Each structure stands twice: as C-alpha cells, then as structure tokens.
C-alpha cells in the first residue's frame, strides 16, 4: 500500500490555504504553493477533502482492487455501514443488496451486526474496568488516530475493542470462507487505513466509500429499487442507529439520557479535544465517552458530502430506516470473533526551535515587534509564531503570509508606478479610471485624486482604440496618435487577464513632435535661403557671361580689322 489515501491534484490547488485553516492537526504541508497531506501527521478525518473549494483533493479508490478480485474468481462480500440509508434512496437493506449483487457482489450484509456485538463488548468492558473510567469508545477510527498520534497519554482510556467494521469483517470471513474478498462500504475515509493497522488487520480486504459505490452503480446503470420483503417482529437491538450520536450507547442498552452525567456523547473534532482536556484534568466523571470525529456522527462522514439536506435530515432517515427494518441482528456470545485490540504511541514529535530562529523567520515577513504579529489566521495557523515554527519544520512557506505579500505587492507596484517615465493608466471595462502613475499626472496636468472614478474622456478626447481593446480583447501596441490637441503619444493598451481591467502605457511624443516641427521649419527656411543664393549666383554668372560676350565680340572685330589691314599691306 504505497499510494496515499488522500491525494492533491496540483492543477487545481490554487494557493488558498483553506485546507490548512480547516485541518485541526495541521497535517498539510505547503510546498511550492501546493498543498500536500503528510501521511504520518494525518488522522484521515477528511476535512481537507470536503473543505477544498477547487475539489483538488481526491480519495484513493478501491474499485480496481475489487474488480481484480472478481477476475480471480473470489467471492466479493460487502459489509455495508448503517449510515447507508442517509446516502442511498432505499426502503430496506434488500434494495441495496440487490443493487450490489447486480454489480457482481456475491453477498451483502449490514455492518450493524458488527456494531451490535461491539456495543455489547463496550458495555462489558465499562462494567469490568472502573479504573479506566472514563472509557473512550473505540468505534471511530479518527478518534483512535487522534489519540495515538497526538494524545497518547489518553491511550489507557481507550476501550480495547475493535470497530464494527473489523468485527463484522471477521464474522463474514468465517461465514464465507478463505476465498471471500470482504469489502467494507461506508462514509469514512479513515477506514481505508484502519484495515492495515497491525493490531486489527485481517477480515477486511478493501474499503469503498459511498461516493465510490454511487459512481460505480451510476456507470453500470444500476439503481436501488424497492424489493418486497417480510417484516418480522421488532427486535430489541438498535445497531442500525449506530452512526448517529448516542448510537453506540443506545445499542449497548446503556443510558442515553443526555441529562445524565454517566454517559457522554459528543461529536466533532473540536468537541473531542475539549473532552480530552477534561479527562486529562480529571474533572470528567462519566463512565463512558462516545466520541465521533464527524459533527453529528457517521451520517456526516466525509464521503457523505453529496447528500442533499443537513445532518438532522440524515439522522431522521436513519431513525426511520430503523423503524421500518426489523431483521434480527443478534449474534450469540459464543459465535463472537475476537474483539480485542491494542494501541500504540504513534506521536510525531515536533522539533524545538530557538527564539532566535523563530524571530529570524518573523523578520523575513516584516514582523519585528509583537504589534506586527497580526495573528489573522489567513495562512491557516492561529498565530504568526505558530506559522513561523511551521516554516522552520518545512510545513509552511514564508510567502503564505497574506498581509506581508499584499504589502510587498503594493510596494512593488508603487515602485513601478513611481519610477516609470511612461504614463500608466489603469481603468475598467466601463473606462472608469482606477489608478494612474505620477508621470501620467504630469502628462495630463491633473492629480489622481481628481480623476479617480471618472470616465477616461476626462483625460483623453480620442477613445476609439481603448473601446476596441475592450470589445475585441486585441491589444494596441506602439501606435502613435494625438490623444488630444496638446498631446501626441504612443499608445500601448492591453487587457488584464481574468479581470475587468485594462492598462494603458503611454509614451509622450509631444516634445519629440514639437522638435520635429521645428526641424521641418528650419529645413524649409534653409531650403528657401539656399534657393535664393543659387538664384542670385545664377544672375551674377549670367551678367558676367553677358559682359564677357560683348568684350569678346569687340576683340574679334578688332582682330579681324587688323588682319585685313596687314593683308592689304
């Protein structure tokens, strides 16, 4: 058995720490932002499974083991917990028995048979062991885990009696032979580990939850249908009431009057811890304490999560089922299997850390004085010091401190907003301004306080790009345009993923545009002056050429006349 009972789906675990907050024994380790159940610390109450808002926790399935046993030709026999009527739509046990047989089970019987003899064994032990008063009932495996792992000093108060599941499993193994594969079906996750406990092992081969069976029946297209059966005379046993508060005491025919002090019946882990304190202090004078980890009893077990209605509706269904079903559950004393069991100290000792080590962790989250320790519990721990110790143990991470991370996030955001040269505006889908950087205040000549909550048109006159990003989701990147008459800018507009917000990062091009216009003017003036100079030079050249032309012509005439005179001579 290497696979853990409770597993976490990393893709669904979202840093909410809800499982840590709800775990009474803090058996959840946060590593790299993921919640992991630590088996040696877990008491398998299932609180983390039912409290996870993302359904990231799953329970190990027994279906494959059962199907393998079926293929091997073994007789699959079901032991069905007495809380079944609160989960399945059934008038009698025969309804569920038929559905299980249609699924391939060889037989199915009520665990209430085991509950009956376990209750009687508790009564006998209480009567014979006054030195152990108050005796703590051992039927709930979570309570047993809680004592063995966290309160081993109370082990002497635990009744050395197996649970109804183990008692019934041993009866079924004796009845159906060595090739029987006994499957307990119930609302409890802790049963999946109880079957491996070395002090009780044997008799149960697999544990399936009601949820697991329901899924299997649904996939197979099988429903619980009413089966006519003969109703016998009412017996005295109340074992079918075992899964509700007072069920064990009532089944044992002990006093169930809640106004009497000899019997204590309580449910819920926090209540159990209060009872432990009273037993330890010696102030509780009861002879028997029936403790159930789940509030309201097994009818509120972790595998009952999908049941419609609350605890009291489930309790009502159990009582009504008991009234309708009168089959005798009695087992003769001589036919009882061995019901004895032992317990062991399984406490995991927490290492001690120095005050300097604790302070070093606290300082890492900016907690330098007692006033800095908010003890808000958001991380899942009741105090900042407790969380610091958990961090030193490797059970928690520094970043789990939500006030610190928020402060750090806001600080980093403010740094970015304060130092960026570009203007940043944050606004929602209605184009309502939420925040802006100091550079944006300077660009638009306003204060954030004056425009926060106002429409973006209070700053920008041309909004078509902003509307386009909102409506299409496509970002605008590096687009230069005039936002209003006096501001030329480069726009970068994007949506914030998963939020109705958008961010505009605006680079001011106004100065650059003015310099460009100035350059154009200088260029134009230079070209005009160059044109004038060239024109003037052309006129001078033309005049010089004209004068040279006249002089040349005169010289030519003179030379011609001189040559003619010489020829005549």
C-alpha positions in Angstrom: 0.0 0.0 0.0 2.2 2.8 -1.3 -0.5 5.2 -2.7 -1.7 7.7 -0.1 -5.3 7.8 0.9 -5.8 11.5 0.2 -4.1 13.0 -2.9 -3.9 16.5 -4.2 -4.4 17.5 -7.9 -1.6 20.1 -8.5 -3.5 21.6 -11.4 -6.4 22.5 -9.1 -4.6 23.6 -6.0 -4.7 27.4 -6.0 -2.8 28.8 -3.0 -6.0 29.4 -0.9 -4.7 27.6 2.2 -8.3 26.6 3.1 -7.3 23.1 3.8 -4.6 24.3 6.2 -7.1 26.6 8.0 -9.6 23.7 8.4 -7.1 21.0 9.4 -7.3 20.6 13.2 -3.9 18.8 13.4 -2.1 20.9 10.7 -1.2 17.8 8.7 -1.0 19.8 5.4 2.4 20.8 4.0 2.6 23.7 1.6 5.5 23.2 -0.8 6.0 25.4 -3.9 2.5 26.7 -3.4 0.9 23.2 -3.5 -0.9 21.6 -0.5 0.3 18.1 0.3 -1.2 15.8 3.0 1.5 14.4 5.3 0.5 10.8 6.0 2.3 10.5 9.3 0.6 13.5 10.6 -2.9 13.0 9.1 -5.7 11.4 11.1 -7.8 11.0 8.0 -10.8 12.9 9.2 -11.4 14.1 5.6 -12.0 17.7 6.5 -9.5 18.8 3.8 -11.4 16.8 1.2 -14.8 18.4 1.9 -13.5 21.9 2.5 -11.4 22.3 -0.7 -13.3 24.8 -2.9 -11.4 23.7 -6.0 -12.1 19.9 -5.5 -8.3 19.4 -5.6 -8.4 16.6 -3.0 -9.3 13.1 -4.1 -9.7 9.8 -2.2 -7.9 6.6 -3.2 -10.3 4.3 -5.0 -10.8 0.6 -4.1 -12.7 -0.3 -7.3 -9.7 -1.7 -9.2 -8.8 -4.0 -6.2 -12.4 -5.3 -6.1 -12.5 -5.8 -9.9 -9.2 -7.7 -9.8 -10.6 -10.0 -7.0 -13.7 -10.6 -9.2 -11.5 -11.6 -12.1 -9.6 -14.0 -9.8 -12.9 -15.7 -9.1 -13.1 -14.7 -5.4 -16.5 -14.2 -3.7 -16.9 -10.5 -3.2 -18.9 -9.9 0.0 -20.0 -6.4 1.1 -20.2 -5.1 4.7 -22.4 -2.0 4.4 -22.2 0.7 7.1 -25.5 1.5 8.9 -25.3 5.1 7.6 -26.2 3.9 4.1 -29.9 4.9 4.3 -28.8 8.5 4.7 -27.0 8.3 1.4 -28.8 5.9 -0.8 -32.5 6.0 -1.6 -33.5 2.7 0.0 -36.5 1.5 1.9 -34.8 -1.6 3.2 -31.3 -3.2 3.1 -32.6 -5.6 0.5 -32.8 -2.7 -2.0 -29.0 -2.0 -1.8 -28.2 -5.7 -1.5 -29.9 -6.4 -4.9 -28.0 -3.5 -6.5 -24.7 -4.8 -5.2 -25.4 -8.3 -6.5 -26.3 -6.8 -9.9 -22.9 -5.2 -9.8 -21.3 -8.6 -9.3 -21.1 -9.0 -5.5 -21.6 -12.5 -4.1 -23.4 -11.2 -1.0 -24.0 -8.1 1.1 -24.8 -7.7 4.8 -25.2 -4.9 7.3 -22.2 -3.8 9.4 -24.8 -3.2 12.1 -24.3 -6.8 13.0 -20.7 -6.0 14.0 -21.9 -2.8 15.7 -24.3 -4.8 17.9 -21.5 -7.0 19.3 -19.1 -4.1 19.6 -21.6 -2.1 21.6 -22.2 -5.1 24.0 -18.4 -5.5 24.3 -18.1 -1.9 25.3 -20.8 -2.3 27.9 -19.0 -5.3 29.4 -15.6 -3.5 29.4 -17.1 -0.4 31.1 -18.7 -2.6 33.8 -15.4 -4.5 34.4 -12.9 -1.7 34.2 -13.8 1.1 36.6 -10.1 2.0 36.9 -10.1 3.1 33.2 -13.1 5.5 33.6 -14.0 7.4 31.7 -13.7 4.8 28.9 -13.4 6.3 25.4 -15.3 4.3 22.8 -13.0 2.9 20.1 -15.5 2.7 17.2 -14.4 5.9 15.4 -11.0 5.3 13.7 -10.4 9.1 13.5 -10.7 9.4 17.3 -8.3 6.5 17.7 -5.8 8.1 15.3 -6.1 11.4 17.1 -5.3 9.8 20.5 -2.5 7.6 19.2 -0.8 10.4 17.2 -1.5 13.5 19.3 -2.7 12.5 22.7 -1.0 9.1 23.5 -1.3 9.8 27.2 -5.0 9.0 26.9 -4.4 5.6 25.4 -5.2 3.9 28.7 -8.8 5.3 28.5 -9.4 3.8 25.0 -11.6 0.7 25.1 -9.5 -2.2 23.7 -12.3 -3.2 21.3 -12.2 -3.4 17.5 -14.5 -1.3 15.4 -17.8 -2.6 14.0 -16.1 -2.8 10.6 -13.4 -5.2 11.8 -15.8 -7.2 14.0 -18.2 -7.7 11.1 -15.4 -8.4 8.6 -14.2 -11.3 10.8 -17.7 -12.7 11.0 -18.1 -12.6 7.2 -14.6 -14.2 6.7 -15.7 -17.0 9.0 -19.1 -17.4 7.2 -17.9 -17.2 3.6 -14.5 -18.9 3.7 -11.0 -18.1 2.8 -11.7 -17.2 -0.8 -14.1 -14.4 0.3 -13.0 -10.9 -0.5 -14.6 -8.7 2.2 -15.3 -5.1 1.2 -16.5 -2.5 3.7 -18.7 0.2 2.2 -19.2 3.4 4.2 -18.8 7.1 4.7 -15.4 7.1 6.4 -12.0 7.7 4.8 -10.1 6.6 7.9 -11.4 3.0 7.4 -9.1 2.8 4.4 -6.1 2.9 6.7 -7.7 1.1 9.7 -7.8 -2.1 7.7 -4.0 -2.1 7.6 -3.5 -1.4 11.3 -1.3 -4.3 12.6 -3.3 -4.6 15.8 -6.6 -5.3 13.9 -5.5 -6.5 10.5 -7.5 -9.3 8.9 -11.1 -9.7 7.8 -11.3 -6.6 5.6 -9.7 -6.6 2.2 -10.9 -3.3 0.7 -12.7 -0.2 1.8 -15.0 1.7 -0.6 -16.8 4.9 0.2 -20.5 5.6 -0.5 -19.4 8.1 -3.2 -17.2 5.4 -4.9 -20.1 2.9 -4.9 -22.5 5.5 -6.2 -20.2 6.3 -9.1 -19.8 2.6 -9.9 -23.6 2.0 -9.8 -24.3 5.0 -11.9 -21.7 4.0 -14.6 -23.2 0.5 -14.6 -26.8 1.9 -14.9 -27.9 0.2 -11.7 -30.4 1.7 -9.3 -31.7 0.8 -5.8 -35.2 -0.5 -6.5 -37.7 -1.5 -3.8 -37.6 -5.2 -3.0 -40.6 -6.8 -1.3 -39.6 -8.4 2.0 -41.2 -10.0 5.0 -41.2 -7.7 8.1 -40.5 -9.6 11.3 -41.5 -8.6 14.8 -39.4 -5.7 16.3 -36.2 -6.9 17.9 -34.6 -5.1 20.8 -31.3 -4.3 19.0 -30.7 -0.7 17.9 -27.5 -1.3 16.0 -28.9 0.4 12.9 -28.8 3.7 14.9 -25.1 3.3 15.5 -24.0 6.0 13.0 -25.7 8.9 14.9 -24.7 10.5 18.2 -25.6 8.1 21.1 -25.8 5.1 18.7 -23.2 3.0 20.5 -24.6 3.8 23.9 -28.1 3.0 22.8 -27.1 -0.2 21.0 -25.4 -1.3 24.2 -28.6 -0.7 26.1 -26.9 1.9 28.3 -28.4 5.2 29.5 -28.8 7.6 26.6 -30.3 10.4 28.6 -28.2 13.5 27.7 -29.1 15.0 31.1 -27.3 12.1 32.9 -23.6 12.6 33.6 -22.6 8.9 33.5 -22.6 8.8 29.6 -21.0 11.5 27.4 -22.0 11.5 23.7 -20.2 14.1 21.6 -19.2 14.7 18.0 -16.9 17.0 16.1 -13.1 17.1 16.5 -13.0 20.4 18.5 -15.5 18.9 20.9 -13.4 15.8 21.2 -10.4 17.9 22.1 -12.4 19.7 24.8 -13.3 16.3 26.2 -9.7 15.2 26.2 -8.7 18.2 28.2 -11.4 17.4 30.8 -10.3 13.8 31.0 -6.7 14.8 31.4 -7.7 17.3 34.1 -9.6 14.6 36.0 -12.8 16.6 36.0 -15.0 14.4 33.8 -16.8 11.8 36.0 -18.5 9.8 33.2 -18.1 6.1 32.9 -18.2 6.0 29.0 -17.4 8.7 26.5 -18.7 8.1 23.0 -16.8 10.4 20.7 -17.3 10.7 16.9 -15.0 12.8 14.8 -17.6 14.0 12.4 -20.2 16.5 13.6 -23.5 14.7 14.1 -21.9 11.3 13.7 -21.1 9.0 10.7 -24.1 10.3 8.9 -22.0 13.4 8.3 -18.9 11.5 7.2 -16.5 12.9 4.5 -17.9 10.6 1.9 -21.5 11.8 2.5 -20.7 15.2 1.0 -23.1 15.0 -1.9 -26.1 14.1 0.2 -28.9 16.6 0.0 -30.1 18.1 3.3 -28.2 18.5 6.6 -27.2 16.4 9.5 -30.6 16.3 11.1 -32.3 15.1 7.9 -29.7 12.3 7.6 -30.3 11.4 11.3 -34.1 11.3 10.6 -33.5 8.9 7.7 -31.5 6.6 9.9 -34.2 6.6 12.6 -37.0 6.0 10.0 -35.0 3.2 8.4 -34.5 1.6 11.8 -38.3 1.8 12.4 -39.0 0.1 9.0 -36.5 -2.7 9.2 -36.9 -5.3 11.9 -34.5 -8.1 10.9 -32.7 -9.6 13.9 -29.0 -8.6 14.2 -28.2 -10.6 17.3 -25.2 -12.8 17.4 -24.8 -15.3 20.1 -21.9 -14.6 22.5 -20.3 -18.0 21.7 -20.2 -17.0 18.0 -18.4 -13.7 18.5 -15.0 -13.4 16.8 -12.0 -12.0 18.7 -12.8 -8.3 19.5 -9.7 -7.4 21.4 -7.2 -4.9 20.1 -4.1 -2.9 21.3 -2.9 0.6 20.7 0.5 2.2 20.3 2.1 5.6 20.7 2.4 7.0 17.2 3.1 10.6 18.1 5.3 12.5 15.8 7.4 14.8 17.9 7.8 18.4 16.8 11.4 19.6 16.9 12.1 22.6 19.2 13.5 25.8 17.8 15.2 28.7 19.5 13.7 32.1 19.9 16.4 33.5 17.5 15.3 31.0 14.8 11.7 32.0 15.2 12.5 35.7 15.2 14.6 35.3 12.0 11.5 33.8 10.2 9.3 36.6 11.6 11.7 39.3 10.4 11.6 37.8 6.9 7.9 38.8 6.8 8.5 42.3 8.3 7.3 41.3 11.8 9.8 43.0 14.2 7.5 43.7 17.2 4.6 42.0 18.8 2.3 44.6 17.3 3.4 43.5 13.8 2.1 40.0 14.5 -1.5 40.3 13.3 -2.3 36.6 14.0 -5.0 36.9 11.4 -5.1 33.2 10.6 -5.2 33.7 6.8 -2.2 31.4 6.4 -4.1 28.6 8.2 -2.2 28.9 11.5 -3.6 30.6 14.6 -0.7 32.8 15.2 2.3 34.3 13.4 4.7 32.4 15.8 2.9 29.1 15.0 3.3 29.7 11.3 7.0 30.6 11.9 7.5 27.3 13.6 5.7 25.5 10.8 8.0 27.3 8.3 11.0 26.0 10.2 9.6 22.5 10.1 9.1 22.7 6.4 5.3 22.6 6.7 4.7 26.2 5.5 6.3 28.8 3.3 7.3 32.4 4.1 5.1 33.6 1.2 2.0 32.2 2.9 1.7 35.5 5.0 -1.0 37.2 3.0 -0.7 40.7 4.7 3.0 40.6 4.0 2.6 39.6 0.4 -0.1 42.2 -0.1 2.1 44.9 1.4 5.0 43.7 -0.8 2.9 43.6 -3.9 1.5 47.1 -3.3 5.1 48.3 -2.6 6.4 46.8 -5.8 3.5 48.2 -7.7 4.1 51.6 -6.3 7.8 51.5 -7.1 7.0 50.7 -10.7 4.3 53.3 -10.9 6.5 56.0 -9.3 9.7 55.5 -11.3 8.5 54.6 -14.8 9.0 57.5 -17.2 6.0 56.4 -19.2 2.5 57.3 -18.2 0.4 54.4 -16.8 -3.4 54.5 -16.5 -5.5 51.6 -15.1 -9.2 51.6 -15.9 -12.1 49.2 -16.1 -14.3 48.0 -18.9 -16.6 51.0 -18.4 -13.5 53.2 -19.0 -13.6 54.4 -15.4 -10.2 55.4 -14.1 -8.9 53.4 -11.1 -5.2 54.4 -10.8 -2.5 56.4 -12.6 1.2 56.9 -12.3 2.8 60.2 -11.3 4.2 60.6 -14.8 0.6 60.3 -16.1 -0.5 63.1 -13.7 2.3 65.3 -15.1 1.4 64.5 -18.7 -2.3 65.2 -18.4 -1.8 68.1 -15.9 -4.0 66.6 -13.1 -3.9 64.7 -9.8 -5.0 61.1 -9.4 -7.5 62.1 -6.7 -9.2 64.5 -9.0 -9.8 61.9 -11.8 -10.1 58.6 -10.0 -13.6 57.2 -10.5 -14.2 59.5 -13.6 -14.5 58.5 -17.2 -11.4 58.3 -19.3 -12.7 61.0 -21.5 -11.8 63.4 -18.7 -8.2 62.9 -19.8 -8.3 61.7 -23.4 -10.5 63.0 -26.2 -10.0 60.2 -28.7 -11.1 56.8 -27.2 -11.7 54.6 -30.2 -8.5 52.4 -29.6 -9.5 52.0 -25.9 -13.0 50.8 -26.9 -11.6 48.5 -29.5 -9.3 46.7 -27.0 -12.2 46.4 -24.5 -14.6 44.9 -27.1 -12.2 42.7 -29.1 -9.5 41.8 -26.5 -6.8 42.6 -29.1 -4.1 44.8 -27.7 -3.0 48.1 -29.3 0.8 48.2 -29.4 3.1 51.1 -30.3 0.5 53.2 -32.1 1.3 56.9 -32.4 -1.6 59.3 -32.4 -2.8 62.5 -31.0 -4.8 61.8 -27.8 -5.9 65.4 -27.6 -5.0 68.7 -29.2 -1.9 69.3 -27.0 -0.7 65.7 -26.5 0.9 63.4 -29.1 1.7 60.0 -27.8 2.5 56.3 -28.5 -0.3 54.0 -27.1 0.1 50.5 -25.7 -3.3 49.3 -24.4 -3.9 45.7 -23.1 -6.5 43.9 -21.1 -5.7 42.4 -17.6 -6.2 38.6 -17.9 -9.0 37.3 -15.7 -10.1 40.8 -14.5 -12.4 43.5 -15.9 -9.4 45.9 -16.1 -7.2 47.4 -18.8 -3.9 49.1 -18.7 -2.7 51.9 -20.9 1.1 52.6 -21.1 1.5 56.0 -22.9 4.8 57.4 -24.1 4.8 61.1 -24.5 5.7 62.1 -28.1 4.7 65.8 -27.7 8.2 67.1 -27.2 9.6 65.0 -30.0 6.7 66.1 -32.3 7.5 69.8 -31.5 11.2 69.2 -32.2 10.2 67.6 -35.5 8.0 70.5 -36.4 10.9 72.9 -35.5 13.2 70.8 -37.6 10.8 71.0 -40.5 10.6 74.8 -40.2 14.4 75.1 -40.1 14.7 72.8 -43.1 12.1 74.8 -45.0 13.9 78.1 -44.2 17.3 76.6 -45.2 15.9 75.4 -48.5 14.4 78.8 -49.3 17.6 80.6 -48.4 19.7 78.2 -50.5 17.3 78.7 -53.4 17.7 82.5 -53.1 21.5 82.2 -53.0 21.6 79.9 -56.0 19.3 82.2 -57.9 21.4 85.2 -57.1 24.6 83.3 -58.2 22.9 82.4 -61.4 22.1 86.0 -62.1 25.7 87.1 -61.4 27.0 84.4 -63.7 24.6 85.4 -66.4 25.6 89.1 -66.2 29.4 88.2 -66.2 28.8 86.0 -69.2 27.0 88.8 -71.0 29.8 91.2 -70.3 32.4 88.7 -71.4 30.4 88.0 -74.6 30.4 91.7 -75.6 34.2 92.1 -74.9 35.0 89.0 -76.9 32.9 90.3 -79.8 34.7 93.6 -79.9 38.1 91.9 -79.6 37.1 89.7 -82.5 36.1 92.7 -84.7 39.4 94.5 -83.9 41.5 91.5 -84.7 39.6 90.9 -87.9 40.1 94.5 -89.0 43.8 94.4 -88.1 44.3 91.2 -90.1 42.6 92.8 -93.1 45.0 95.8 -92.9 48.0 93.6 -92.7 46.9 91.6 -95.7 46.4 94.8 -97.7 49.9 95.9 -96.9 
